């Protein structure tokens, strides 16, 4: 598509899925360096897209508030203003990386001549495929979502690239993290993130504590535990079971994780936004997965580790579990073996 001059990326949420779209975005940016590439995103996730280098305009919608307050005129005005701005950009191509009816509708209403999206089998809401005039067929075998997204970008003519865009972090956030690291006297360290949006994705914090103890005593590395709002009890439970090791607790904003992860020897956690942020930054990772497939949602890079327990019901993508989350009953020994294996092939490199 040599005539491509204006491109619209549609990926409203969530944080992990936005990160999964970055390789596809960067493929488009490298293939069409002179094109205007805009991204439409939900209000609550705009901070992440605005931090990505190379995006020309970030268009913001608030469908969440529209659902919750459908009679508020201010909400309608905000969303209609975003749509008017979108239409004024006169896009040549829109790419819907979400596959919902609302995201497919945004592509159609944008006025883009070429509307690219997933086939009926791949779209999260199958009826969305009717809004596209170019559709990505299902792959012959399961592939990582980042690779699938790059195939979608390929329908617009993008070539595959190995690099990723930079993340622009405010100096104040970098200084805050540096100060906390200096106070904790951290140099070489491992980051553990025990949280997760679904409880089914969470490994037992007791086991995280035992793992922290083994990392501290057997590798000599420091251990940092990062938590989000409301996850402080997870850190307390880890500390209780970490023995003589004293994990450092840090409650950071999502973007403040960037400088922390860039200097970490390793990240350990489940299929969550921080896990995929570590993958996007090139931080070595050990993923602990249960309801989601490591082939699709696991580490992005060869050499990284995914620890799973295979059961007949594995990779069900369930947010609740009738078996008591049995797939996440993974031993500390299995995770520690993966930690040691990954540390052997990673080096203490500052990625900032």
N, C-alpha and C positions, 0 to 999 in steps of 0.2 A: 504494500500500500504506500507507494511513493508519494501520493498526494496527501498523506496524513499530516495535518498541521495542528489540529486540536483534538485532544484525547481526554475522555472522562473515565476515571476509575471509580467504580461503585463498590465500596466495602464499608458498611456502616459500623459494624461491631464484629466480634468482641476484640479485646486487646490481642489475644493470641492469634486470632484469625486475621487481624490487620497485619501483624508481624508476618504471618504466612504469605501475605500478598506482596511483601517487599521485594522478593526476588523477581516476581513478574513485573512490578513497577520499574525496577532497575533495568530489566531487559528492555522495556519500552523506552526508557530514558536514554540508554546507550545506543539503541537502534535508531531512534529519532531525536538526536541531540537538539535540534532546533524547534521541535514541536512544543506547544503549550500543553502540559499535562496537569490536569486538575483532579482533585479527589473529593468525593462527597462522603461525609462521615457523620455519625451521630454526635450530638453536642457533648455527651459525657466522654467521648473518646477523641475529641478533636486535639487534645494536648499531645497525643502520641503522633498523629499525622503531621501536626505542625512542627514537630521536632525532626521530621525526616527531610534531609537535604534533597533538593532537586524537584520538589513539587511546586508548581507555579501558583496555584490557588487552592485553598482548602474551603470547600463549600459545606456548610453546616445545616443539618436538619435535626429536628427533635421529634421523631415519631413516638418516642416513649411518652413524652408529656402530652402529645396529641391523643394517644390512647387513654391516658389517665384523666385528661381534662378536655374532652372533645368539644365542650361548649365555650371554652375560653377564647375570646377573639384574639388575644395577644399571641396565643400559641399558633393559631391559624395564620396570623399576619407574618410571624417569623418564618414559618415553613413556606408560605406562598412567596415571600421575598427571596428565599433561597432558590425556589423553582424559577422565578423570573430571572434571577441572575444566571442560573444554569442555562436557560434558554437563550439568553443574550450572548452566550459564549459561542454558539453555533458550532457544535462539535462535529467533527468528521466521524469519530468512532466513540462508542461507549462500551465499556467492558464491565459486566456484572459478575463479581467474584463471590457473590453471596447466594444467589439463586432463590430468592424469595419473591413473592408477588409484588411486595412494595418496592424492592430494589429493581426488579424488572420494569415496573411502572416508571420509576425514575429515569431509567435508560430511555424508555419510549417517550416520556414527556420532555426529555432534554432536547429532542429534535435531532439527535445524531442520526446520520444517514445509515451508518453501519452499527448495528447493535449486537454485540457478542455476548454469549452466555453459555450456560451448561445445557446439555441435552436433558430430556425428560428424566432419564435414568439417574442423572447426576444432580439435578437441581433439588434443593431441599424442599421446595414446594413445586411439584412437577408441572403445574399449570403455568409456571413462570416461563417455561421454554417457548410459549407461543409469542412472547414479546420480542424474541431475538430473530434476526435474519441470518446469523451465523452461530452455529451451536457446536460445542465440543462433545464428540461422542465418548461413551465410556471407554476407559482403557481396557486392554485385554487382561491385565492383572492389576492387583492392588498397588498403588504407588503413593508416595508421600504427597501431602496436600500442596506443599511448595512446588513440587514437580508438576502436579496437575494444573496449578495456577499458571505456571510458565507455559504449559501447552495452550492454555486459554489465551495468554498474551501472544503466543505464536500465531493464532488466527488473525491477529492484527498485523502480522509481519515481523514481530519482535524475534530477535535471535537470542539464544540462551547465553547468559553470562554467569561467571562464577562469583564475581564480587557483589557487594551489597552497599546500599547508600549509607552515608554517615548519619549519625544521630547528633543533633545540635542540642547541647545541654547548657543551661544557664550556669555562669560562673559561680553564682551563689550556691547552687546545688552541689557543684563539684567541691567548693570550699567546705560545705557542711559535712560531706562524706569524708573528705580528707581530715577534717578536725576530729570526727568520731574515730577514724582509723588511728590517728596519732594518739588520741587518749587511750585507746585500747592497745597501743604499741603493736599494731598488726603490720606484718610484712608479707609473709607467705601464709595464705589461708584458703580454706574451703568454705563455700557458702551453702548452707542448708535452707531451703524454703519449704516448710511443712504444710503450708496452706493449700487451698484449692477451692474453686467456685462450687464444685460438687463434692459432697462428703465421700462419694464413692471413689474419688481420685486420690484421697488422702491416705498415706501410709501412717501407721500407728506412731504417735509422738513418743511413746515409750521406746519404741525401736529406734527412732531417730536419736534419742538420748544415748542409747547403747552404742549406736553407730558413731556418734560424736566422741564418746569415750575412746573407742578403738582408734578413730582417726587421730585424736590428740595424743594418745599414748604410744601408738605404733608407727605413726608417720612423723610426728613432731610438728605438724601443721596446726595453725590456729583454726578455730571453728567460729564462723559467724552465722547466726540464725536470723533470717529476715522474716518479718511478719507484717501483715496488713492490718487495717482497723478491725478490732474484734478478735484477732488471732493471738493476742498476748497469752492466753492460757496454754496454747500449744508450746510457746517458748518456755513457760514455767515448767511444764511437764518434761520437756527435753532436759532442762537443767537438773531436775530432780533425779534423772536417770543417767546423767553423764559422769558420775563418779567424781574423780579428782580433776577432770577437765572442766573448765569454766567457759562454756560457749558465750560469745559476745552477742547480745541481742540488739538488733537495729530495726526500728520501725521507720521505714523510708517511703517516700513517694515513689511511684513507678519509675519516673525518670531519674530519680536519685540512685536507683539501682544500677544505672548505666556505668558511672565511674567505679562503683564497687565491683561490678562483674568484670569490667575490663581488666582489672588487676588480679582477679581471683585465679587460683590454680585450678579450681574445679567448682562446678555447681551441681547440687544434688536436689532433686525434687520431682514432683509429679507433673502431669500434663496440665500446666497452668501458664498464665501470661508470663510470669518471671522465668519459667523454664524456656519458653520460646524466645524471650528477650536474650537470654544467655546464648541460645543457639544463633540468633541473628548477629550477636556481637563477636562470635567466634570463640567464646569461652568454652573450654572442655566441659562436657556434661555427663552425668549419670542420671538417667530417667528411671523412675519407678512407676510402671504403668499397669493398669488393670482393666478398667472398662473400655479404654480406647486402644486402638491397635498401634503398636510401635512402628509398623510399616507405614502407616498413614500419619500418625500424630507424634511420633517419637523424635529422636535426635535428627538434626538436619545433615550432619556431617559424618562421613565414614571415619571410624575410629572411636566415636563416642559410643556410650554404652546404654542399653535399655534392659532393665531387669523386669521380667514378667513371670507370672505363674500361670501356666496354660491349663485351663479347665474347659469342659464342654461348653460353658456359657461365656467364655472369655470374649472380650472386645464387643460387648453387647451395646456399648454407648449409653448405658443406663444411668440416670441420675439418682435412682433408688435401686436397692438390691434386696431380693427376697432371701438370699443366702447369707446375709450378714457380712457382705463385702469380702467374701472368701478369696476372690482373686487377688486382693491386696494383702493377703496373709503370706507375705514374703519374708524369708529369714534375714536377720541382720548379717549373717555370714555371707549370703548370696550377694547382698548389696556391697558389703565391704570388699569382697573379691573383685567386683567391678570397679570400685573406687581405686583399689591398688593397681589394677590393670590399666585404668585410664591415666592415673598419675605417672605411670612409667613412660607414657608416650607424650605427656604434656610437659611444657617447660615454663618456668616463672618469667613470663613476658608481660610487660606493661603495654596494654592495648590502647591506652588513651591517646 
